Amino acid sequence: MQDLLALVRKHQAGLLLDTNVLLAFLANEVSPAFRMRWKCTEHFQEAHIALLVAAVAHAHRLVTTPHILTEATNLAGGGADRDEERKELNRLLCAFARNTPERFTPSRIVAANDAFARLGLADVALGFLRHGSRARPLVLTLDLDLTRHLAAQDLPVANLTWYAFPT
């Protein structure tokens, strides 16, 4: 755990939660019971969540992208006619979207990347977040393909599973 927390603290540009990691964090904020039974986050184990919560607490700040917020909103599925837990999830997602700085590269530029067809817009866009001299946030994900894609570009990425369950 300490290795990941040191890595998070090292990145002054902040921590960026991949879509499923963001949803797990927010679902756990609603309630651990909701997170464990919701289809989108039921695969997260307690070790993932403990590490995720600690990483967010140690981050200088959180950052996101419009692509991640769009995916998260689509997966969360609106809250108007949902149960109270889903309504609360959507309230938390709305607050996150309103209060978290966004970084992005136009989709037309991202779509020109060879990895677009394999990884999709939201994931490929994470490789474009370096703007001029701005530092690059650490991406926290469970996605092995995304981890490999970003690592191949020498971009800061941490796979939550690797830290939660070291071999």
C-alpha atoms as a printed R data frame, in Angstrom:
    type eleno elety resid chain resno       x       y       z
1   ATOM     1    CA   MET     A     1   0.000   0.000   0.000
2   ATOM     2    CA   GLN     A     2   2.775   2.413   0.921
3   ATOM     3    CA   ASP     A     3   4.327   2.112  -2.555
4   ATOM     4    CA   LEU     A     4   1.141   3.324  -4.232
5   ATOM     5    CA   LEU     A     5   0.590   6.097  -1.703
6   ATOM     6    CA   ALA     A     6   4.152   7.365  -2.241
7   ATOM     7    CA   LEU     A     7   3.523   7.336  -6.000
8   ATOM     8    CA   VAL     A     8   0.264   9.262  -5.553
9   ATOM     9    CA   ARG     A     9   1.938  11.883  -3.331
10  ATOM    10    CA   LYS     A    10   4.774  12.255  -5.863
11  ATOM    11    CA   HIS     A    11   2.395  13.379  -8.633
12  ATOM    12    CA   GLN     A    12   1.772  17.058  -8.004
13  ATOM    13    CA   ALA     A    13  -0.481  17.134 -11.095
14  ATOM    14    CA   GLY     A    14  -2.938  14.958  -9.247
15  ATOM    15    CA   LEU     A    15  -4.684  11.637  -9.515
16  ATOM    16    CA   LEU     A    16  -7.005  10.674 -12.346
17  ATOM    17    CA   LEU     A    17  -9.421   7.806 -11.684
18  ATOM    18    CA   ASP     A    18 -10.314   5.662 -14.683
19  ATOM    19    CA   THR     A    19 -14.071   5.266 -15.201
20  ATOM    20    CA   ASN     A    20 -14.618   2.018 -13.312
21  ATOM    21    CA   VAL     A    21 -12.334   3.123 -10.476
22  ATOM    22    CA   LEU     A    22 -14.223   6.420 -10.169
23  ATOM    23    CA   LEU     A    23 -17.531   4.555 -10.060
24  ATOM    24    CA   ALA     A    24 -16.221   2.179  -7.391
25  ATOM    25    CA   PHE     A    25 -15.051   5.116  -5.291
26  ATOM    26    CA   LEU     A    26 -18.396   6.910  -5.577
27  ATOM    27    CA   ALA     A    27 -20.467   3.738  -5.081
28  ATOM    28    CA   ASN     A    28 -18.501   3.019  -1.935
29  ATOM    29    CA   GLU     A    29 -19.252   6.563  -0.757
30  ATOM    30    CA   VAL     A    30 -22.962   5.757  -1.172
31  ATOM    31    CA   SER     A    31 -22.419   2.594   0.894
32  ATOM    32    CA   PRO     A    32 -20.122  -0.408   0.816
33  ATOM    33    CA   ALA     A    33 -23.187  -2.653   0.545
34  ATOM    34    CA   PHE     A    34 -24.357  -0.801  -2.575
35  ATOM    35    CA   ARG     A    35 -20.886  -1.015  -4.107
36  ATOM    36    CA   MET     A    36 -20.753  -4.763  -3.494
37  ATOM    37    CA   ARG     A    37 -24.102  -5.477  -5.140
38  ATOM    38    CA   TRP     A    38 -24.055  -2.953  -8.020
39  ATOM    39    CA   LYS     A    39 -23.223  -4.681 -11.293
40  ATOM    40    CA   CYS     A    40 -20.639  -2.047 -12.314
41  ATOM    41    CA   THR     A    41 -18.580  -2.345  -9.141
42  ATOM    42    CA   GLU     A    42 -19.301  -5.761  -7.623
43  ATOM    43    CA   HIS     A    43 -15.941  -7.127  -8.875
44  ATOM    44    CA   PHE     A    44 -13.963  -4.716  -6.683
45  ATOM    45    CA   GLN     A    45 -12.605  -6.482  -3.642
46  ATOM    46    CA   GLU     A    46 -12.069  -4.941  -0.216
47  ATOM    47    CA   ALA     A    47  -8.323  -4.648  -0.862
48  ATOM    48    CA   HIS     A    48  -9.050  -2.590  -3.991
49  ATOM    49    CA   ILE     A    49 -11.365  -0.268  -2.098
50  ATOM    50    CA   ALA     A    50  -9.064   0.235   0.897
51  ATOM    51    CA   LEU     A    51  -6.224   1.163  -1.437
52  ATOM    52    CA   LEU     A    52  -8.448   3.376  -3.589
53  ATOM    53    CA   VAL     A    53  -9.795   5.326  -0.614
54  ATOM    54    CA   ALA     A    54  -6.262   5.796   0.735
55  ATOM    55    CA   ALA     A    55  -4.957   6.904  -2.673
56  ATOM    56    CA   VAL     A    56  -7.695   9.527  -3.035
57  ATOM    57    CA   ALA     A    57  -6.998  10.777   0.497
58  ATOM    58    CA   HIS     A    58  -3.274  11.163  -0.293
59  ATOM    59    CA   ALA     A    59  -3.711  12.811  -3.700
60  ATOM    60    CA   HIS     A    60  -2.793  16.467  -4.051
61  ATOM    61    CA   ARG     A    61  -5.955  16.801  -6.097
62  ATOM    62    CA   LEU     A    62  -8.193  14.807  -8.374
63  ATOM    63    CA   VAL     A    63  -8.490  15.555 -12.077
64  ATOM    64    CA   THR     A    64 -10.680  13.999 -14.752
65  ATOM    65    CA   THR     A    65 -11.629  14.149 -18.411
66  ATOM    66    CA   PRO     A    66 -14.971  14.796 -20.116
67  ATOM    67    CA   HIS     A    67 -14.688  11.311 -21.642
68  ATOM    68    CA   ILE     A    68 -14.440   9.622 -18.238
69  ATOM    69    CA   LEU     A    69 -17.339  11.677 -16.907
70  ATOM    70    CA   THR     A    70 -19.460  10.734 -19.928
71  ATOM    71    CA   GLU     A    71 -18.718   7.032 -19.510
72  ATOM    72    CA   ALA     A    72 -19.376   7.211 -15.771
73  ATOM    73    CA   THR     A    73 -22.658   9.041 -16.290
74  ATOM    74    CA   ASN     A    74 -23.785   6.501 -18.883
75  ATOM    75    CA   LEU     A    75 -22.922   3.593 -16.605
76  ATOM    76    CA   ALA     A    76 -24.553   5.245 -13.586
77  ATOM    77    CA   GLY     A    77 -27.720   5.510 -15.643
78  ATOM    78    CA   GLY     A    78 -29.449   8.592 -14.292
79  ATOM    79    CA   GLY     A    79 -31.155   8.793 -10.957
80  ATOM    80    CA   ALA     A    80 -34.606  10.262 -11.468
81  ATOM    81    CA   ASP     A    81 -36.583   7.022 -11.323
82  ATOM    82    CA   ARG     A    82 -34.040   4.921  -9.472
83  ATOM    83    CA   ASP     A    83 -33.801   3.796  -5.870
84  ATOM    84    CA   GLU     A    84 -32.305   6.108  -3.268
85  ATOM    85    CA   GLU     A    85 -28.829   4.617  -3.573
86  ATOM    86    CA   ARG     A    86 -28.694   5.219  -7.337
87  ATOM    87    CA   LYS     A    87 -30.001   8.741  -6.807
88  ATOM    88    CA   GLU     A    88 -27.224   9.333  -4.275
89  ATOM    89    CA   LEU     A    89 -24.639   7.912  -6.695
90  ATOM    90    CA   ASN     A    90 -25.796  10.354  -9.342
91  ATOM    91    CA   ARG     A    91 -25.705  13.253  -6.866
92  ATOM    92    CA   LEU     A    92 -22.104  12.340  -5.989
93  ATOM    93    CA   LEU     A    93 -21.175  12.015  -9.659
94  ATOM    94    CA   CYS     A    94 -22.726  15.417 -10.356
95  ATOM    95    CA   ALA     A    95 -20.761  16.989  -7.496
96  ATOM    96    CA   PHE     A    96 -17.573  15.321  -8.730
97  ATOM    97    CA   ALA     A    97 -18.163  16.668 -12.249
98  ATOM    98    CA   ARG     A    98 -18.846  20.167 -10.940
99  ATOM    99    CA   ASN     A    99 -15.824  20.315  -8.643
100 ATOM   100    CA   THR     A   100 -13.063  18.360 -10.383
101 ATOM   101    CA   PRO     A   101 -10.765  20.057 -12.898
102 ATOM   102    CA   GLU     A   102 -10.953  18.565 -16.388
103 ATOM   103    CA   ARG     A   103  -8.181  18.054 -18.875
104 ATOM   104    CA   PHE     A   104  -8.808  16.993 -22.426
105 ATOM   105    CA   THR     A   105  -7.598  16.783 -25.977
106 ATOM   106    CA   PRO     A   106 -10.128  17.212 -28.800
107 ATOM   107    CA   SER     A   107 -11.636  13.911 -29.923
108 ATOM   108    CA   ARG     A   108 -10.599  14.427 -33.547
109 ATOM   109    CA   ILE     A   109  -6.951  14.321 -32.440
110 ATOM   110    CA   VAL     A   110  -7.456  11.319 -30.170
111 ATOM   111    CA   ALA     A   111  -9.328   9.386 -32.882
112 ATOM   112    CA   ALA     A   112  -6.300   9.623 -35.183
113 ATOM   113    CA   ASN     A   113  -4.290   7.432 -32.780
114 ATOM   114    CA   ASP     A   114  -3.752   3.817 -33.863
115 ATOM   115    CA   ALA     A   115  -4.977   2.501 -30.490
116 ATOM   116    CA   PHE     A   116  -8.389   4.166 -30.852
117 ATOM   117    CA   ALA     A   117 -10.139   1.119 -32.357
118 ATOM   118    CA   ARG     A   118  -8.711  -1.176 -29.671
119 ATOM   119    CA   LEU     A   119  -9.068   0.969 -26.536
120 ATOM   120    CA   GLY     A   120 -11.718   3.558 -27.320
121 ATOM   121    CA   LEU     A   121 -11.888   7.310 -26.938
122 ATOM   122    CA   ALA     A   122 -11.783   7.653 -23.155
123 ATOM   123    CA   ASP     A   123  -8.742   5.417 -22.685
124 ATOM   124    CA   VAL     A   124  -6.697   6.666 -25.638
125 ATOM   125    CA   ALA     A   125  -7.378  10.267 -24.619
126 ATOM   126    CA   LEU     A   126  -5.537   9.643 -21.345
127 ATOM   127    CA   GLY     A   127  -2.309   9.395 -23.307
128 ATOM   128    CA   PHE     A   128  -2.761  12.952 -24.563
129 ATOM   129    CA   LEU     A   129  -3.097  14.749 -21.239
130 ATOM   130    CA   ARG     A   130   0.321  16.369 -21.259
131 ATOM   131    CA   HIS     A   131  -0.236  19.961 -22.392
132 ATOM   132    CA   GLY     A   132   2.944  21.915 -22.902
133 ATOM   133    CA   SER     A   133   4.860  22.036 -19.660
134 ATOM   134    CA   ARG     A   134   1.946  20.857 -17.507
135 ATOM   135    CA   ALA     A   135   2.751  17.803 -15.476
136 ATOM   136    CA   ARG     A   136   0.877  14.609 -16.149
137 ATOM   137    CA   PRO     A   137  -1.525  13.213 -13.500
138 ATOM   138    CA   LEU     A   138  -1.184   9.636 -12.319
139 ATOM   139    CA   VAL     A   139  -3.888   7.427 -13.847
140 ATOM   140    CA   LEU     A   140  -5.331   4.838 -11.460
141 ATOM   141    CA   THR     A   141  -7.009   1.942 -13.272
142 ATOM   142    CA   LEU     A   142  -7.822  -1.764 -13.195
143 ATOM   143    CA   ASP     A   143  -7.636  -2.038 -16.981
144 ATOM   144    CA   LEU     A   144  -4.601  -4.074 -18.037
145 ATOM   145    CA   ASP     A   145  -4.712  -2.922 -21.683
146 ATOM   146    CA   LEU     A   146  -4.849   0.719 -20.602
147 ATOM   147    CA   THR     A   147  -2.034   0.160 -18.104
148 ATOM   148    CA   ARG     A   148   0.155  -1.298 -20.831
149 ATOM   149    CA   HIS     A   149  -0.770   1.425 -23.334
150 ATOM   150    CA   LEU     A   150   0.143   4.263 -20.983
151 ATOM   151    CA   ALA     A   151   3.242   2.539 -19.613
152 ATOM   152    CA   ALA     A   152   4.505   1.990 -23.177
153 ATOM   153    CA   GLN     A   153   4.416   5.776 -23.574
154 ATOM   154    CA   ASP     A   154   6.243   6.287 -20.261
155 ATOM   155    CA   LEU     A   155   3.156   7.947 -18.824
156 ATOM   156    CA   PRO     A   156   2.319   7.656 -15.122
157 ATOM   157    CA   VAL     A   157  -0.137   4.838 -14.539
158 ATOM   158    CA   ALA     A   158  -0.840   2.541 -11.612
159 ATOM   159    CA   ASN     A   159  -2.897  -0.613 -11.849
160 ATOM   160    CA   LEU     A   160  -4.883  -0.888  -8.631
161 ATOM   161    CA   THR     A   161  -4.903  -4.694  -8.743
162 ATOM   162    CA   TRP     A   162  -1.114  -4.876  -8.890
163 ATOM   163    CA   TYR     A   163  -0.883  -2.903  -5.655
164 ATOM   164    CA   ALA     A   164  -3.855  -4.539  -3.935
165 ATOM   165    CA   PHE     A   165  -2.671  -8.057  -4.759
166 ATOM   166    CA   PRO     A   166   1.099  -8.013  -5.324
167 ATOM   167    CA   THR     A   167   2.526 -11.273  -6.590
